[in-house]
Amino acid sequence: MKMGTALIYDEEMTKYKLLWVDPVCKIEVPERLIVSYEALVKSGLADRCVSIPVREATDAEILLAHSEEYLEAVKKTPFMHLEELMTFTQKYGDVYFHPNIYHCAKLAVGATLQLVDNVMTGKVRNGMALVRPPGHHSQSSAANGFCVFNNVAIAAQYAKKHHKAKRVLIVDWDVHHGQGVQYCFEDDPSVLYFSWHRYEHQSFWPNLKESDFDSVGSGKGAGFNVNVPWNKVGMGNSDYLAVFFHVLLPVAYEFSPDLVFICAGFDSAIGDPEGHMSATPDIFAHLTHLLMNLADGKVCAVLEGGYNLTSLAQSVCQTVQTLLGDPAPRPAQLGGASAPFPEEPSSKNRRPAQQGGSQGPEGDAGGDAQREEEKVEEKEEEEIVWPEPLRRVAPSLRSALLLPDAVECPDGCARFTCVRACSPLNATVLLRSPSPPQGCGDTAGVMQAVLGLLLPLGYQYEPGLVLLARLPGYQVEGGLWQQLTCLLQGLALGHTLVLLQVIGITASCLLGNAALSLGPLVAPGPEDVGSFERLRLRLQTDWPLLQTTGTFRDWK
């Protein structure tokens, strides 16, 4: 894989904490950052990354997404006494301030901008910034939800201004709606914001109507805000994949971003006290892989939430290892997607709807009943167990080619001179059509079939080998072939056998490099849509990952 993966971390961002009793904010602790980085070091992943130094953001950079009045107010917090910090905190919702938090917040923004600079200038392919405080709830003139400055919103504006990015995709897989990011770009068609989040008919924090599915942006930005509100807890790996296949990826490929940000909140993983979801850490390897063929591979993951220290650390490792180019693990616990709209919303572990909520340093005004409820919830959380992700081994040999003697072997690939024996595999996927199937009349039609049909089938089937054959007369242009080759390497532990007459651009994909961008796509034609939908409806009974939310009329 060309270039490398950046890892940005500084211990200084662990040097603030809650100084008084607050039952909401107590989960945001320095250990979140510590365990994430230690897990990367212990697994050897940190050593494989390119370490980038952290810097403080400048006032001008912070003002890309915040008001001058708000910035000046936060600047005063290092000089405040405890009582003053508590009073200042009460102006905002579900957040706390500390004498060192302004410094840490500037480092969090600066770290994110360092990542953008290195990715956009080609010094690294992609990377992750482990930052604290998080950012996606912070608004122009308000701290909110543990967030002081909106790291990703600032970085997106920075990328457009300093690196001439024309289209930026922000994928927010945190379990809470990143309303701060949405507000920043809701009328901006150059930024596509996607968020899935607990919603429960507006009863879950941040309790906003604009977190619902019908908030799609305004003015010129209408259609560039995509919300997927979960109306129940317990969403699992299949649910996350189904939303990617049927909602996010089709829109993202049509948008064709120049840069992808991930608001990487891992409170959407199993065991988290905020999320109460069932998705296992390994699924974040697959979600990351599916985004890495957008924007020529320019992906910047930035830590947001995550409050179960075990699943947080595991999920961070899965994300970084995939950014490094290692094969994704076999996805666990795949079935059909859940129905996201239950009759009654869950009441479990909701943040209070009111703003603020901090108590004085002498005690918690919530009383014995609240403390007893917290003990019950903690006991429930202790009982949640899941298997530790299997160790993922980076292959010593990424790609080997069996070539005629007269054909030169591409750089980075090993040459086979004879057919070698291999371990038996339990299944194969064979793509061998000599001409495009119905519903694939153009590039948009092919991508519709790949994202909405081939990938769901492949993930549900769980093959042991993916066999791709590009036969004479099969008219698939280079960018499409690269996308197909790269996306399918998320299956079968990356075990892919390709049969073709001309190696060309395929070698680059097999070496782990991103596929060429297809450019902005138009919608598939009505005939392609109809053919695709008829096939999907016919197969979805046997292949639940093909099922989509809602009821579709029969195509005749």
KELUMGU-303139 format. One record per residue (C-alpha): x, y, z; residue in one letter. Coordinates in steps of 0.25 Angstrom, whole numbers, plus 5000, padded with zeros to 4 digits. Layout:
// residues N
XYZa/...
END
This chain:
// residues 556
500050005000m/500650134996k/501050245006m/500550215020g/499550235031t/499650355040a/499450335055l/499250465063i/499250465078y/499850545089d/499750505104e/499450655107e/498050635103m/497750545115t/498150655125k/496750705128y/495550635136k/494250665142l/494550735156l/493150725162w/491950625162v/491150615149d/490450485146p/490350515131v/491850555129c/492550455138k/492750365126i/493650455119e/494950425125v/496450435121p/496550285121e/495750285108r/496950335100l/497950255109i/497350115106v/497250145091s/498650185089y/499150075098e/498449975090a/499050025077l/500450015084v/500149875090k/499649815077s/500849875069g/499949965060l/500550095066a/501950055061d/501350035047r/500750165046c/501450305042v/501450385055s/501050525053i/501350635063p/500150715069v/500050865069r/499050965075e/498051025065a/498051175063t/496951265066d/496751285051a/496551135049e/495551125061i/494751235055l/494551155042l/493351095050a/493151175063h/492751315067s/493851415072e/492951435084e/492951295088y/494451275085l/494751395094e/493851335105a/494551205105v/495951275105k/495551315120k/495351175125t/496851155129p/496851265139f/495451225145m/495351165159h/494451045162l/493251115165e/493451205152e/493651085144l/492351025149m/491551145146t/492151155132f/491851015129t/490351035133q/490251125121k/490351005112y/489750865111g/490450735116d/491850785116v/492850825126y/494050915127f/495450905133h/496651005134p/497350925124n/496150885114i/496451015105y/497850965103h/497350825100c/496250875091a/497250955082k/498150825082l/496950745077a/496650835066v/498150855062g/498350705062a/497150685052t/497750795043l/499050725043q/498450605039l/497750685027v/499050745023d/499750615022n/498650545015v/498350655005m/499750675001t/500050524999g/501050505010k/500150395016v/498950325009r/498050335021n/498050335036g/497350345050m/497450465060a/497250415075l/496750545081v/496050595093r/495150675095p/494250615084p/493550715075g/492350685067h/491250735076h/491950875078s/491250985071q/491651125066s/491451195079s/491251075089a/491950965095a/491150835096n/491150685099g/492650685104f/493050765092c/493750905092v/494150925078f/493650855066n/494850785061n/494350715048v/493450835044a/494650925045i/495550825038a/494550815026a/494550975025q/496050975026y/496150865015a/495250945006k/495951075008k/497451025008h/497450905000h/496350944990k/495450824993a/494150844985k/493350724992r/493550675006v/492850555012l/492650545027i/492150405032v/491750415046d/491550275052w/491550325067d/490250275074v/489850425076h/489450515065h/490550615062g/489650735062q/490850835062g/491350785049v/489950785043q/489650925047y/491050965041c/490750915027f/489250905026e/489151005014d/490550965008d/490450864996p/491950854996s/491850765009v/491050635010l/490750605024y/490350465028f/489950425042s/489250305049w/488950315063h/487950275074r/486750355073y/485550275079e/484450375074h/485250495079q/485350445093s/486850415093f/487850525094w/488050625088p/486550615087n/486450705074l/485450695063k/486550725053e/487150595056s/486050525049d/486150465035f/485350585029d/486450685032s/487150685019v/487850815019g/487250955014s/487451045002g/488551004993k/488950895003g/487550825002a/487850675000g/489250685006f/488950645020n/488550505022v/488050455036n/487750315040v/487050315053p/487050185061w/485650175068n/486150055077k/487450005083v/488149875080g/488549905065m/489549805060g/490549785050n/489549745039s/488849875042d/490049965040y/490449895027l/489049905022a/489050055024v/490450065017f/489949975005f/488650035003h/488750185008v/490150235010l/490950174999l/490050204987p/489950354992v/491450364994a/491850304981y/490850404974e/491450514982f/492850474979s/493650544990p/495050594989d/495250565004l/494550475014v/494450505029f/493950395039i/493350455052c/493850325059a/493050305071g/493050165077f/491950185086d/491150115075s/491949985078a/491449875087i/491549895102g/491550045102d/490650105113p/490150215104e/489850135092g/489350005096h/489649955082m/490049815078s/491049835067a/492349765070t/493749845069p/494049765056d/492949835048i/493749965048f/494849895040a/493749875029h/493150005030l/494550075029t/494849985017h/493650025010l/493950165011l/495450155006m/495150144991n/494450284992l/495250414989a/496450334984d/496650274998g/496750405005k/496150375019v/496250445032c/495650375044a/495550465056v/495150405070l/493850455076e/493050375086g/493250235092g/493050205107y/493250055109n/494850055110l/494849915105t/494049925092s/494650065090l/496050015089a/495649895081q/494849975071s/496050075070v/496949965067c/496049905056q/495950045049t/497450075049v/497849935044q/496849945033t/497450085029l/498750015029l/498249925018g/498149795025d/497049695021p/495749715028a/495349605038p/494149515035r/492949595039p/492249535051a/490749515054q/490149555041l/488649525038g/487649615033g/487549765037a/486649795049s/485349885047a/485750015052p/484350075056f/483749995068p/482350035073e/482950085086e/484250155088p/485250095098s/485450175111s/486750105115k/487950205118n/487450335112r/488150455115r/487150565122p/486550655112a/486850775120q/488150855118q/489250865128g/489050765140g/490350785147s/490350785163q/491250845173g/492550785178p/491850745191e/490950645185g/489850595175d/488550655176a/487950535169g/487650465182g/487650315185d/486650275175a/487650325163q/488850255170r/488050125171e/487650135156e/489150155152e/489550035160k/488549955153v/488950005139e/490449975143e/490049835147k/489349815134e/490549865126e/491549775134e/490749655129e/490949695114i/492049605108v/492549585094w/493749505088p/495049585087e/495349615072p/496249505066l/497649545063r/497849605049r/499149565043v/499749655032a/500149565020p/501549555018s/501249555003l/500049644998r/499949604984s/500549494975a/500449484960l/500549364951l/501049424938l/501549374924p/503149394924d/503049514914a/502149594923v/502749684933e/502349674948c/501749804953p/502549864965d/502149814979g/501649684974c/502249544975a/502449464962r/501949314962f/502649224952t/501749104954c/500349074961v/500549054975r/499748974985a/498849054994c/497949015006s/496548975003p/495549085004l/494049065008n/493349144997a/493549234985t/492849344978v/492949344963l/492749464955l/492749414940r/491749494932s/492249524918p/491349644917s/490749734927p/489549684934p/488149744933q/488049874941g/489549914938c/489349994926g/490450104930d/491450134941t/490350174951a/489550044948g/490749964950v/491050034964m/489550014968q/489749864966a/491049854973v/490649934985l/489149894986g/489249744981l/490649684980l/491249734993l/490049695002p/490049564995l/491549544997g/491549585012y/490349495015q/490949375008y/492249395015e/493149325004p/494549265006g/495049324993l/494649434983v/494949394969l/494849504959l/494949474944a/495049584934r/494749514921l/494949564907p/493849654902g/493449694916y/493249844915q/493549894929v/494350024929e/495650034937g/495050114949g/493850024951l/494749894950w/495649954961q/494449994970q/493949854968l/495249784971t/495549874983c/494149864990l/494149714989l/495449704996q/494649725009g/494149585007l/494849455010a/495949515018l/496449585006g/496649444998h/496449484984t/496749414971l/496749494958v/496749434945l/496949534933l/497749554920q/498449684923v/498849724937i/498849874935g/498249954947i/497749824954t/499149804961a/498949944968s/497649894975c/498249764979l/499349834986l/498349904995g/498350044988n/497050114986a/496250104973a/496150224964l/495050324966s/493850304957l/493550454958g/492050504961p/491050404957l/489650424951v/488550344956a/488350214949p/487250214938g/485850164940p/486050034933e/487250004941d/486550034954v/485349954950g/486249834946s/487049844959f/485849854968e/485149734962r/486349654965l/486549704979r/485149674983l/485249534977r/486449504985l/486249574998q/485449465005t/486649375004d/487649485006w/487249575017p/488349675015l/487649715002l/486449765010q/486249915011t/485450005020t/484050025016g/483049955007t/483349954992f/482249934981r/482349814972d/483149854959w/482349804947k/
END
